[in-house]
Amino acid sequence: MGCTELLDTAPNDRISQNVMWSTEDLVDQGVIGVYYSLQRPINGNQIIGSSADIGYYGFEGYGMTGQGEYGLDNLFTAGVNPGNTRFAFHWRWSYSGIHRANAAIAQIPKAPIKEEKKARLIAECKILRAFFYMRLNEIYGREGLGVPLYTEPVNPSDLTRGQSPEADVWRQIIQDLTDAINEPNLKNNDIKGEGRVSRGAAYTLRGRAYLLTKEYAKAAADFAEVSKQGYGLYSNYKNLFKVAQERCEEMIMSVQYIEDPTGYGTGIQKFTAAFQQGSQDSRGCWTDLQVTPALVNLYEVVLDANTVKPFKWEDYFANWNEISGDGTTTANRKIYFLRDSKINGQEISATLVSKPVNNELAKLPTNIQALYLPEGNEARLKKAYENRDPRLAMNVVTPYANFYGVNSNSTAAGWYTYRFPVAGKYYFDQTNAEPNANKNLPASYYTSGSCNAQAEFKYINRKFVGEGLEYLRREQNPVDEPIIRYADVLLMWAEALVELNDLQGAMAKVKLVRDRAGVPTMAASFADQVTARNYVRDERRRELVGEGVNFFDEMRWKTLKETKYNQVNAQHAWGGTENTGGTTYQWPGDFFYTWPVPRTEVEMNPNLTKTPGWIY
């Protein structure tokens, strides 16, 4: 018996490669494994208050549209170096998907399944391989450097190749996607299906590859094909990010989640929502990732059915810039964000309201304190968020907006109003919640909602967040993460048309996206190529916030320095330079636009070229 056990070389904790592709069921499982590689591209350490791997929303903390509570692993400081774990994690995550795809592409032809199914599955795996290589090449392979190219299964000991030139990697990406497009057994779309990639996804990714390689006419031609495969805009922006729309015509490529306690759901609600939000299993969300004031300020003011104008704080507070001085006293703007201490001339609560308000007032100069209105301060501020692009209210919990949360044991749902400052993180069923402490308050006066860090007044995510008891689980909820949806395609298409100087064509694509949200599109925004280019970029920021897209946009546009690093650090809703924790942004240099080959990879593989500009 002992000898038999010693000779049994098949692994008993997993299926061996010799067996893996031997039946149709195992082939299906193997391909699902390639899809599974799409999940959780970020390690949460120093991004959220957990070291768990998280979804694409984590990239929001990297870009212009998002910020966080933590240090982001010093990724955005002057001292960042190739040993940073962010670089190693995403490199390995991408290659894990590539090697799984390579195994499937090599082994499926030998499997005992119908030829039509073989062809379809191979095409799907080529699309997935192209996606992972695109991720690698666009951030690690820029300026001609490229990344190691593997298209066949290899043993770990044989992973010794140096970088293939950037152009060669793009060529392989485009070839894989072209092969998939030309495969007759691949579905045009997977609307209402299983969440698989399709010919529409292949056209989308190939168009994006052409966009990144500045072949704009080819990019536009591919984007034009996507709607022919059945994809289009879903009619309602607000409802788009709910479970019911996971397989709608807008979702071209997404990560699939289910409401499962063993790790097959997404934690986006727990890590991005207001403290008083939650699900049926738990309450108390962490607000680790928030929306930046810079993004909120991009949502335009809607004047009428045909006219919008840029939002400016000085239109609402004439001395907005004056009280900020030379930029070192931006905390003075807090005066406009303080909650009312009175209603109908009566004090709301000496302990819960007046005391924390007075504590904040005491931090400000006397002349600034005089600007505070004990009754009407909230109404004055709320006007700045009225008549804005409707997507602002759909994507963000703004100051003094209401949100639907849960009670102290997640057994009932109710309304909260996001106020500042608050004396404690109370739920609506607790004695110290304002409506319970003061029975004279009007019925429309809800308990104060807050960030998890209650001393902060930051813009909170509303997009993807469940309302009340909508979901069973706070951390494992079922909302799929879109990787690419049709609105993204339209806006990339608009980008390509701008570069081709077809400004009217670009405007038409942007208008489709804005019409869905009920926002006018003005010809003046496309008056010339520079204006149009910047406007399309801003539209991408407004439309795609929370989806992990913006960081990759800012990197490819090479705008991250001007859009991220002018924040100095994570900011309250009034902006400025107050340190609220987390990282302090320090631009390391333009070499940051090409991420370094991780130091650990260079140490293991001497054939890799060190990324220029980085100190190893």
Secondary structure, 3 states (H helix, E strand, C coil): CHHHHHHCCCCCCCCCHHHHCCCHHHHHHHHHHHHHCCCCCEECECCECCCCEECHHHHHHHCCCEEECCCHHHCCCCCCCCCCHHHHHHHHHHHHHHHHHHHHHHHHHHCCCCHHHHHHHHHHHHHHHHHHHHHHHHHHCCCCCCCCCCCCCCCHHHCCCCCCCHHHHHHHHHHHHHHHHCCCCCCCCCCCCCCCCCHHHHHHHHHHHHHHCCCHHHHHHHHHHHHHCCCCCCCCCHHHHCHHHCCCCCEEEEECCCCCCCCCCECHHHHHCCCCCEECCEECCCCCEEECHHHHCCCCEEEECCEEECCCHHHCCCCCCHHHCCCCCHHHHHHHHCCCCEECCEECCHHHHHHHHHHHHCCCCHHHHCCCCCCCHHHHHHHHHCCECHHHHHHEECCCCEEEEECCCCCCEEEEEECCCCCCCCCCCCCCCHHHHCCCCCCCCCEEECCCCCCCCCEEECCCCCCCCCCCCCCCECCCEEEEEHHHHHHHHHHHHHHCCCHHHHHHHHHHHHHHHCCCCCHHHHCCHHHHHHHHHHHHHHHHCCCCCHHHHHHHHCCHHHHHHHHCECCCCCCCCCCCCCCECCCCCHHHHCCCCCHHHHHHCCCCCCCCCCCC
